[in-house]
Amino acid sequence: MKIIIAPDSFKESMSAEVAANAVKQGFQAIFPDANYLCLPIADGGEGTVDALIAAIGGERVTLEVNDPLNEPIMASYGLLHQGRTAVIEMAEASGLMLVAPSDRNPMLTSSYGTGQLIKDALNKSVKHIILGIGGSATVDGGVGMLQALGVHFYDHQQQVLGLGGEVLNHIGAIDISGLDPRLKDCTIDVACDVDNPLVGERGAASVFGPQKGATPEMVLTLDKGLNQFANMIESITGTDYRHLVGGGAAGGVSVAAAAFMGAQLKAGIDIVIQAVNLEKELIDTDLVIVGEGSMDGQTAGGKAPIGIAKMAMKYNVPVIALSGVLGKGVEALHKEGIDALFSILPRLCPLEDALREGTINLQQAAYNVAKVLKIGQQLSMNKK
């Protein structure tokens, strides 16, 4: 029997790798001779580098870059497939969690450090970059990232512009002649799990600006600036990116990557599924186990477990989900390829206890599920 164990992280409790090992230990106690394949999963946000390195092997590269407020910080990214693929999390260099709540201001924060990580990966001759853009602190349209990669932005007096979202309204000219030419020989996939456009009521500034520290006045200023930036992009590329699906993610970084770096925007879980070669592994698999901290009706909207389940459904492989919490509407997930759902909580308890005991609870839940499967096997044998 071949079993694929592919959980996402259980946020604030355990990483995807720890979760996969807990499930494996629970099952091995009942099925010691099964063939287990642990594929820790992420959907392109924080934890993607760790999940992919744990699943398929690789190494971390650490270097000094600029944080969102242009201060030096050590950040890392992953190298996979013998160094051919780089996995970069924007949160590592340009993440919201890197900025103290009192200092969060998207007029000042920049994506420059993310560009530095990309440039370092190009220095290592990678041919494929997976860019996870979740958790950013910025609404600069990706200007900072492009600046780090050789693009120059000028105001109407031909003065070079600095960093931060505040420069958007002052862009008079863009010089892309210095853009790193190695980008043309590199496939770039942007893990993007929102469909918000760049501007407007559902745009980067309006929807995501406030959580990054923007006041109502800043939101208006930033939205105007992103519109201006879109005008400049259209004059260079001939394409209007204002309403690109996902263009509002990470403060517009996805638009900058699509317009100037040839990037493709994809669902994060689809990128990860491809990277771990899941479809090939499913061909001879008997059972898939997925999981994450909380599952409900919203999980159907593109979360990691559903991406795995839909792929398994193509090959008629049953899927069991283990979750800390099963919320409202969770029964809808049966239509998405998940055959059975179980909560790992053995009793009512404070949230702190549930998070602290998550690993042992997951292992015990996996053990109990395996016991039930064993009983099913015995009943089937008895009937024969």
matplotlib code that plots the C-alpha trace (Angstrom):
import matplotlib.pyplot as plt

x = [0.0, 1.3, 0.2, 1.0, 1.0, 0.7, -0.4, -0.1, 1.2, -1.1, -0.5, 1.0, 1.2, 3.4, 5.1, 3.9, 7.0, 6.3, 2.6, 3.6, 5.9, 3.2, 0.7, 3.3, 4.1, 0.4, -0.1, 3.1, 2.0, -0.9, 0.6, 4.3, 4.9, 3.2, 5.2, 4.9, 5.7, 5.7, 5.2, 4.8, 2.7, 2.3, 0.2, 3.0, 2.9, 5.1, 6.4, 6.7, 10.5, 10.5, 7.8, 9.5, 12.9, 11.4, 9.5, 12.0, 15.3, 17.4, 19.3, 18.8, 20.8, 21.1, 22.3, 21.9, 19.2, 17.1, 14.0, 10.8, 12.1, 15.5, 17.4, 19.8, 18.4, 19.4, 17.0, 17.0, 15.5, 15.6, 17.4, 15.9, 16.5, 20.3, 20.2, 18.0, 15.0, 14.8, 11.9, 11.6, 9.2, 8.5, 7.8, 11.5, 12.7, 9.6, 7.2, 4.7, 6.0, 9.4, 7.9, 6.8, 3.0, 3.8, 6.1, 3.9, 3.4, 3.1, 4.0, 7.5, 7.8, 9.5, 9.8, 13.5, 14.8, 12.7, 14.4, 17.8, 16.8, 15.8, 19.1, 21.1, 19.2, 20.1, 23.7, 23.5, 22.3, 18.8, 16.4, 13.2, 12.0, 8.9, 8.0, 5.6, 4.1, 2.0, 2.5, 4.0, 4.3, 4.3, 2.0, 4.7, 3.6, 6.8, 8.8, 11.3, 11.8, 12.4, 14.8, 16.9, 16.9, 18.2, 15.2, 15.4, 12.4, 12.5, 10.3, 9.1, 12.3, 14.4, 15.5, 16.0, 13.2, 13.8, 11.9, 8.4, 4.8, 5.1, 7.1, 4.2, 2.6, 5.9, 6.9, 7.5, 9.7, 10.8, 14.1, 14.1, 17.4, 19.2, 16.8, 18.8, 18.9, 19.1, 15.4, 14.7, 16.2, 14.4, 10.8, 9.1, 5.9, 4.2, 2.2, -0.9, -4.1, -6.2, -8.1, -8.0, -7.1, -4.4, -6.7, -10.2, -12.5, -11.0, -7.5, -4.2, -4.5, -8.1, -8.3, -4.8, -3.4, -5.2, -3.7, -0.3, -0.7, -2.4, -4.8, -7.8, -5.9, -3.0, -5.3, -6.5, -3.0, -1.7, -4.6, -4.0, -0.3, -0.9, -3.2, -0.4, 2.1, -0.3, -0.4, 3.4, 3.4, 0.9, 2.9, 5.9, 4.3, 1.1, -0.9, -3.3, -2.6, -5.1, -7.6, -5.2, -6.6, -4.4, -2.7, -3.5, -1.6, 1.4, 0.8, 1.1, 4.3, 2.5, 1.8, 5.5, 6.6, 4.1, 4.8, 8.6, 9.8, 7.7, 6.2, 3.1, 0.6, -0.6, -2.4, 0.2, -0.9, -0.7, 2.9, 3.8, 2.0, 4.0, 7.3, 6.8, 5.7, 2.5, 0.7, 3.3, 3.3, -0.5, -0.5, 0.3, -1.0, -3.7, -4.5, -3.8, -3.9, -4.1, -4.6, -4.2, -5.1, -8.7, -11.0, -14.5, -16.6, -14.0, -11.3, -12.9, -11.7, -8.2, -6.6, -3.8, -5.8, -8.3, -5.6, -4.3, -7.7, -8.7, -5.5, -6.1, -9.7, -8.4, -6.8, -9.6, -7.4, -9.3, -8.4, -8.7, -8.3, -7.2, -7.8, -7.5, -11.0, -13.8, -15.9, -19.2, -19.8, -17.1, -19.4, -19.0, -15.5, -16.8, -17.6, -14.0, -12.5, -12.1, -13.8, -13.6, -12.8, -11.7, -10.8, -7.7, -9.0, -9.6, -11.5, -12.6, -9.6, -8.2, -6.7, -3.2, -3.4, -4.7, -1.8, 0.8, -0.5, -1.1, 1.6, 0.6, -3.1, -2.4, -0.4, -3.1, -5.8, -3.8, -3.4, -7.2, -7.9, -5.5, -7.1, -10.5, -9.0, -7.5, -10.9, -12.3, -9.7, -10.5, -14.2, -13.5, -11.4, -14.0, -16.7, -14.4]
y = [0.0, 3.4, 6.4, 10.0, 12.4, 16.0, 18.4, 22.1, 23.8, 23.9, 27.6, 28.6, 24.9, 23.0, 23.2, 21.1, 18.9, 18.2, 17.5, 15.0, 13.2, 13.1, 11.5, 9.0, 7.9, 7.4, 5.3, 3.3, 2.0, 0.2, -0.3, -0.7, -2.2, 0.5, 2.7, 6.3, 9.4, 12.6, 15.7, 18.7, 21.3, 25.1, 27.3, 29.8, 31.9, 31.8, 28.3, 27.4, 27.3, 25.0, 22.8, 22.3, 21.6, 19.1, 17.4, 17.2, 18.3, 21.4, 24.1, 27.5, 30.5, 33.4, 36.9, 40.5, 42.6, 45.6, 45.2, 47.1, 50.3, 50.0, 48.7, 45.7, 42.3, 38.7, 36.9, 33.5, 31.6, 28.0, 26.3, 23.1, 20.7, 20.9, 24.7, 25.1, 26.4, 29.2, 29.5, 33.0, 34.2, 37.9, 37.9, 37.0, 40.4, 42.6, 41.1, 42.8, 40.9, 42.6, 46.0, 46.9, 47.8, 51.4, 51.7, 50.2, 52.8, 51.7, 55.2, 54.3, 50.5, 49.1, 45.7, 46.4, 43.5, 41.0, 42.2, 41.6, 38.0, 37.5, 39.0, 36.7, 33.8, 34.9, 35.2, 31.5, 30.8, 29.6, 29.0, 28.9, 31.2, 30.5, 33.8, 33.6, 37.0, 36.5, 38.6, 41.7, 45.1, 47.1, 48.9, 50.2, 48.5, 46.4, 49.5, 48.6, 45.1, 46.5, 49.1, 46.3, 44.5, 47.6, 49.6, 53.4, 55.6, 59.4, 62.2, 64.9, 66.8, 63.8, 63.2, 59.6, 58.6, 56.8, 54.0, 53.4, 53.7, 57.5, 57.6, 56.2, 59.6, 61.2, 58.8, 60.7, 58.2, 54.6, 53.4, 49.6, 49.5, 48.3, 45.6, 42.4, 40.6, 37.2, 37.5, 36.7, 33.3, 32.5, 31.2, 33.0, 31.8, 34.1, 32.3, 34.4, 33.3, 36.4, 37.8, 41.5, 43.9, 46.6, 49.6, 50.5, 49.4, 45.9, 47.1, 46.8, 50.1, 49.9, 46.2, 45.5, 49.0, 49.4, 46.2, 47.5, 50.7, 52.9, 55.7, 56.5, 59.4, 57.1, 54.7, 57.4, 58.6, 55.1, 54.1, 57.3, 56.4, 52.8, 54.2, 56.5, 53.6, 51.6, 54.4, 54.4, 50.6, 50.7, 53.4, 51.0, 47.6, 48.5, 46.5, 47.8, 45.9, 47.7, 44.8, 41.9, 39.1, 39.0, 42.3, 43.7, 41.1, 42.2, 45.8, 45.4, 43.3, 40.8, 43.5, 44.6, 40.9, 40.2, 43.5, 43.6, 40.2, 37.9, 36.3, 34.1, 34.4, 31.0, 29.5, 28.8, 25.3, 24.5, 25.7, 23.6, 20.5, 20.7, 21.3, 18.1, 16.1, 15.0, 13.9, 11.3, 10.0, 9.6, 7.0, 4.1, 5.6, 4.0, 6.8, 10.5, 12.3, 16.1, 18.5, 22.0, 23.9, 24.9, 23.7, 25.0, 25.9, 28.6, 25.9, 25.1, 28.4, 27.2, 26.2, 23.6, 20.5, 21.1, 21.4, 18.1, 16.5, 17.6, 16.1, 12.8, 12.7, 12.5, 9.2, 7.9, 8.0, 8.5, 11.5, 11.8, 15.2, 15.8, 19.3, 21.1, 22.7, 21.7, 24.8, 25.8, 24.5, 21.9, 19.3, 21.1, 19.8, 16.3, 17.6, 18.8, 15.4, 15.0, 11.7, 11.9, 14.7, 14.3, 16.9, 16.0, 17.6, 14.9, 17.3, 20.8, 22.9, 26.5, 27.5, 27.7, 24.0, 22.9, 24.7, 23.3, 19.8, 19.8, 17.4, 14.7, 15.2, 14.8, 11.7, 10.2, 11.1, 9.5, 6.4, 6.2, 6.7, 3.9, 1.6, 2.2, 1.4, -1.8, -2.8, -2.2, -4.5, -7.2, -6.9, -7.2, -10.3, -11.9, -11.5, -13.3]
z = [0.0, -1.0, 1.0, 0.2, 3.2, 2.0, 4.7, 4.8, 8.0, 11.0, 11.6, 15.0, 15.9, 13.5, 10.1, 7.2, 7.6, 11.3, 10.4, 7.7, 10.1, 12.8, 10.4, 9.2, 12.8, 13.6, 10.5, 10.8, 14.1, 12.3, 8.8, 9.4, 5.9, 3.9, 1.5, 2.8, 0.7, 2.8, 0.7, 3.0, 1.1, 1.0, -1.3, -2.2, 0.9, 4.0, 4.5, 0.8, 0.9, 3.9, 2.5, -0.9, 0.5, 2.9, 0.1, -2.7, -1.2, -1.7, 0.2, 1.7, 0.5, 3.0, 2.2, 3.4, 1.7, 2.4, 4.6, 3.7, 5.4, 3.6, 6.7, 6.3, 7.2, 6.6, 4.3, 2.6, -0.3, -1.5, -4.3, -5.7, -8.6, -8.4, -8.3, -11.4, -9.5, -6.9, -4.5, -3.1, -0.5, -0.6, 3.1, 3.8, 2.6, 2.2, 4.7, 6.9, 10.0, 9.5, 10.3, 13.8, 13.9, 14.8, 11.7, 9.1, 6.3, 2.7, 1.5, 2.8, 2.5, -0.5, -2.3, -3.1, -1.0, -3.0, -6.1, -4.4, -3.7, -7.3, -8.5, -6.2, -7.6, -11.2, -10.1, -9.4, -12.9, -12.0, -14.9, -13.0, -10.2, -8.0, -6.3, -3.4, -2.8, 0.4, 3.5, 2.0, 3.7, 0.5, -2.0, -4.3, -7.5, -7.5, -8.2, -5.5, -6.9, -10.4, -9.1, -7.5, -10.9, -12.8, -13.8, -13.2, -12.4, -12.9, -11.9, -14.4, -13.8, -14.7, -11.2, -10.0, -7.7, -4.4, -2.7, -1.3, -2.4, -2.2, -5.5, -7.6, -8.1, -9.2, -12.0, -15.2, -17.0, -16.7, -18.2, -18.5, -20.5, -17.4, -16.5, -15.8, -19.2, -17.5, -16.7, -20.4, -20.0, -16.8, -16.3, -13.5, -11.8, -9.3, -6.7, -6.5, -4.7, -4.9, -7.9, -7.0, -9.7, -9.4, -8.9, -7.8, -5.0, -5.0, -5.8, -4.0, -2.1, -1.2, 0.0, 1.3, 2.1, 5.5, 6.8, 5.9, 7.8, 5.2, 6.4, 4.2, 2.8, 1.9, 0.2, -2.1, -2.8, -3.5, -5.7, -7.8, -7.9, -9.1, -11.8, -12.9, -12.9, -15.0, -17.5, -17.7, -18.1, -20.9, -22.7, -22.7, -23.2, -25.0, -22.4, -19.7, -16.5, -14.3, -14.3, -14.5, -12.4, -9.3, -10.2, -6.8, -4.9, -2.8, -3.6, -7.3, -7.4, -9.6, -12.3, -12.3, -12.6, -15.5, -17.4, -17.2, -16.2, -18.3, -15.2, -15.2, -12.4, -11.1, -8.2, -5.5, -4.9, -8.6, -8.7, -5.6, -7.0, -10.2, -8.3, -6.1, -9.2, -7.4, -10.5, -11.4, -7.8, -7.7, -10.5, -8.2, -4.9, -2.7, -0.3, 0.2, 3.5, 3.6, 6.4, 7.8, 11.0, 10.0, 7.3, 6.4, 3.4, 2.4, 2.0, -1.4, -2.7, -3.7, -0.4, -0.5, 0.6, -2.2, -4.8, -3.7, -3.5, -7.0, -8.5, -6.6, -7.8, -11.4, -10.5, -8.3, -5.2, -1.9, 0.2, 4.0, 5.6, 9.2, 10.6, 13.9, 13.4, 11.1, 10.6, 9.0, 5.5, 5.7, 4.1, 0.8, 0.6, -0.2, -3.7, -4.1, -3.7, 0.0, 1.0, 4.8, 7.3, 10.9, 13.6, 15.5, 18.8, 21.4, 23.8, 24.4, 25.5, 25.4, 22.1, 23.6, 24.7, 21.2, 19.5, 21.9, 21.7, 18.0, 17.0, 19.4, 18.7, 15.0, 15.5, 17.6, 15.2, 12.3, 14.5, 15.0, 11.3, 10.5, 13.0, 11.3, 7.9, 9.4, 10.7, 7.2, 5.8, 8.3, 7.6, 3.9, 4.4, 6.6, 3.9, 1.5]

ax = plt.figure().add_subplot(projection="3d")
ax.plot(x, y, z, "-o")
ax.set_aspect("equal")
plt.show()
